[in-house]
Amino acid sequence: MEDNLPTFNLSDVSKHKNKDSSWILIHGVVYDVTKYLNEHPGGSEILLEHAGKNATQDFESIGHSEEARSKMKEFAIGKICDADAQNSDKHERKKCHCEIM
């Protein structure tokens, strides 16, 4: 899935942090959850709290179902590439070359 996605850096993600444009980062993948805000079983507030940020640790601490993990694929819009990214699964991250968008 992630191989065909465009590359963003953390500053790109951080610009999308409100109800009109909500991006979150989980395990190095960027998700646009804007259209999912009102459907999220945990409420829109939790997504908005993490909008524009790396939500990996909190996502994993909740214990999402396989169904939830599968649904996420619909919202994947890119992958992260930032030397300063604080990713909870750093050992799995591959080196990448950031593209200028």
Backbone torsions as a table, in degrees:
resi	resn	phi	psi	omega
1	MET	NA	-53.6	-172.1
2	GLU	-69.0	-20.6	-175.3
3	ASP	-64.5	-30.0	-177.1
4	ASN	-94.4	1.9	-175.9
5	LEU	-90.3	149.3	175.6
6	PRO	-67.4	163.6	-178.4
7	THR	-104.7	135.3	177.0
8	PHE	-123.7	160.4	171.3
9	ASN	-109.4	173.6	-176.1
10	LEU	-61.2	-32.6	179.3
11	SER	-67.6	-31.5	174.7
12	ASP	-63.4	-48.7	-177.8
13	VAL	-62.6	-41.4	-174.7
14	SER	-64.5	-16.8	179.1
15	LYS	-78.4	-12.9	-174.0
16	HIS	-111.7	80.1	-171.1
17	LYS	-135.3	34.1	177.4
18	ASN	-143.1	178.8	-174.4
19	LYS	-66.4	-19.9	179.4
20	ASP	-84.4	-20.9	178.8
21	SER	-159.5	103.9	-175.1
22	SER	-121.2	110.0	175.4
23	TRP	-113.0	141.5	173.7
24	ILE	-131.1	156.5	-179.7
25	LEU	-114.1	124.6	176.6
26	ILE	-136.6	122.8	179.6
27	HIS	50.6	42.4	175.0
28	GLY	79.9	1.4	178.6
29	VAL	-108.5	137.2	179.3
30	VAL	-95.6	129.0	-179.6
31	TYR	-118.7	132.9	172.6
32	ASP	-95.6	103.1	-175.3
33	VAL	-99.9	12.6	-177.2
34	THR	-52.2	-49.6	-177.1
35	LYS	-75.6	-8.9	-178.3
36	TYR	-99.6	-6.9	-174.8
37	LEU	-52.3	-47.6	-176.2
38	ASN	-79.2	-11.2	-179.5
39	GLU	-98.8	-17.1	-174.1
40	HIS	-60.8	123.8	-178.2
41	PRO	-56.8	-28.5	179.4
42	GLY	-87.5	0.8	-179.7
43	GLY	93.7	158.1	-178.2
44	SER	-71.0	-27.5	-175.4
45	GLU	-58.5	-40.8	-177.7
46	ILE	-67.9	-37.2	176.9
47	LEU	-68.6	-41.8	179.2
48	LEU	-65.4	-32.7	177.1
49	GLU	-62.0	-31.6	-177.9
50	HIS	-101.4	-3.3	-178.4
51	ALA	-60.0	134.8	-179.7
52	GLY	82.0	7.9	-174.1
53	LYS	-134.0	171.7	171.8
54	ASN	-81.6	116.1	-177.3
55	ALA	-107.8	13.6	-174.5
56	THR	-55.3	-52.4	-175.0
57	GLN	-62.4	-46.0	-179.9
58	ASP	-68.4	-37.0	177.4
59	PHE	-59.0	-45.7	-178.6
60	GLU	-71.5	-32.9	-178.0
61	SER	-70.2	-22.6	179.1
62	ILE	-75.1	-31.3	-179.1
63	GLY	80.3	56.1	-179.5
64	HIS	-65.4	147.9	-179.4
65	SER	-74.0	166.6	175.2
66	GLU	-63.2	-35.0	177.7
67	GLU	-62.1	-43.4	178.2
68	ALA	-63.9	-42.3	180.0
69	ARG	-64.7	-36.3	178.1
70	SER	-69.1	-41.2	179.8
71	LYS	-61.3	-33.1	-178.8
72	MET	-56.3	-32.9	-176.2
73	LYS	-56.4	-31.8	179.0
74	GLU	-60.4	-28.3	-171.8
75	PHE	-102.7	-0.3	-179.6
76	ALA	-68.3	127.3	-179.9
77	ILE	-122.7	-10.5	-178.2
78	GLY	-177.6	-177.1	175.8
79	LYS	-127.6	160.0	-176.0
80	ILE	-95.2	144.6	173.1
81	CYS	-147.0	101.0	-178.1
82	ASP	-153.9	123.4	-176.9
83	ALA	-58.8	-25.5	-178.2
84	ASP	-98.5	5.7	-177.4
85	ALA	-60.7	129.7	176.2
86	GLN	-98.5	95.3	-174.5
87	ASN	-109.3	133.3	-176.9
88	SER	-67.6	-15.1	178.3
89	ASP	-119.5	51.8	-177.8
90	LYS	-56.1	-35.4	-177.6
91	HIS	-65.6	-20.8	179.5
92	GLU	-94.0	-16.0	-177.2
93	ARG	-69.3	138.8	175.4
94	LYS	-98.6	154.2	173.8
95	LYS	-66.1	141.7	176.3
96	CYS	-141.9	163.0	179.4
97	HIS	-106.4	118.0	-179.0
98	CYS	-66.0	136.6	176.8
99	GLU	-94.2	147.1	174.5
100	ILE	-87.8	121.4	-175.8
101	MET	-90.4	NA	NA
